[in-house]
Amino acid sequence: MGDAQFVKETIQALNSHAPELDSMYRGEMAAAENRTEIPNVRDIFKEMAEASRECDEMLEIYLWRRRSTVT
């Protein structure tokens, strides 16, 4: 995987989570404005962790491939 491919796949992974995270963000902002409890806090953190995990996995693959081509 080259640099350009890594960037493309990372962006695609993040974009796959963007609609859900955006929806959660709007819910958080509405709760903050109304001074009410933020709904689904656990789900918000799970979604962020999943996006982070996906990017981490892709980074590991990218770094492994880079190391294997250097040696």
C-alpha positions as a Python dict, from the first residue, in 0.01 Angstrom:
ca = {
    (1, 'M'): (0, 0, 0),
    (2, 'G'): (150, 329, -106),
    (3, 'D'): (108, 662, 66),
    (4, 'A'): (-174, 774, -161),
    (5, 'Q'): (-364, 448, -117),
    (6, 'F'): (-321, 466, 261),
    (7, 'V'): (-458, 821, 268),
    (8, 'K'): (-751, 723, 45),
    (9, 'E'): (-844, 420, 257),
    (10, 'T'): (-808, 613, 582),
    (11, 'I'): (-1039, 885, 455),
    (12, 'Q'): (-1290, 624, 341),
    (13, 'A'): (-1282, 458, 683),
    (14, 'L'): (-1341, 789, 860),
    (15, 'N'): (-1613, 887, 615),
    (16, 'S'): (-1797, 563, 686),
    (17, 'H'): (-1829, 675, 1049),
    (18, 'A'): (-1899, 1043, 978),
    (19, 'P'): (-2280, 1029, 945),
    (20, 'E'): (-2323, 846, 1275),
    (21, 'L'): (-2077, 1072, 1457),
    (22, 'D'): (-2241, 1382, 1308),
    (23, 'S'): (-2581, 1266, 1427),
    (24, 'M'): (-2442, 1205, 1773),
    (25, 'Y'): (-2276, 1548, 1773),
    (26, 'R'): (-2606, 1717, 1694),
    (27, 'G'): (-2771, 1528, 1980),
    (28, 'E'): (-2494, 1636, 2217),
    (29, 'M'): (-2524, 2000, 2112),
    (30, 'A'): (-2903, 1996, 2153),
    (31, 'A'): (-2866, 1844, 2500),
    (32, 'A'): (-2606, 2105, 2594),
    (33, 'E'): (-2822, 2392, 2470),
    (34, 'N'): (-3125, 2254, 2656),
    (35, 'R'): (-2914, 2169, 2960),
    (36, 'T'): (-3036, 1811, 2957),
    (37, 'E'): (-2857, 1480, 2984),
    (38, 'I'): (-2656, 1376, 2678),
    (39, 'P'): (-2826, 1070, 2529),
    (40, 'N'): (-2633, 753, 2444),
    (41, 'V'): (-2295, 859, 2582),
    (42, 'R'): (-2175, 498, 2574),
    (43, 'D'): (-2272, 466, 2205),
    (44, 'I'): (-2084, 784, 2121),
    (45, 'F'): (-1763, 651, 2274),
    (46, 'K'): (-1811, 311, 2108),
    (47, 'E'): (-1845, 474, 1766),
    (48, 'M'): (-1537, 692, 1820),
    (49, 'A'): (-1340, 389, 1940),
    (50, 'E'): (-1446, 185, 1638),
    (51, 'A'): (-1335, 459, 1398),
    (52, 'S'): (-1005, 489, 1582),
    (53, 'R'): (-955, 111, 1578),
    (54, 'E'): (-1015, 94, 1202),
    (55, 'C'): (-760, 367, 1138),
    (56, 'D'): (-513, 201, 1374),
    (57, 'E'): (-548, -131, 1189),
    (58, 'M'): (-487, 41, 857),
    (59, 'L'): (-183, 220, 997),
    (60, 'E'): (-38, -110, 1122),
    (61, 'I'): (-83, -267, 777),
    (62, 'Y'): (71, 39, 611),
    (63, 'L'): (371, 42, 846),
    (64, 'W'): (421, -333, 814),
    (65, 'R'): (424, -309, 436),
    (66, 'R'): (665, -14, 446),
    (67, 'R'): (903, -202, 674),
    (68, 'S'): (888, -512, 455),
    (69, 'T'): (983, -312, 144),
    (70, 'V'): (1272, -137, 318),
    (71, 'T'): (1449, -456, 426),
}
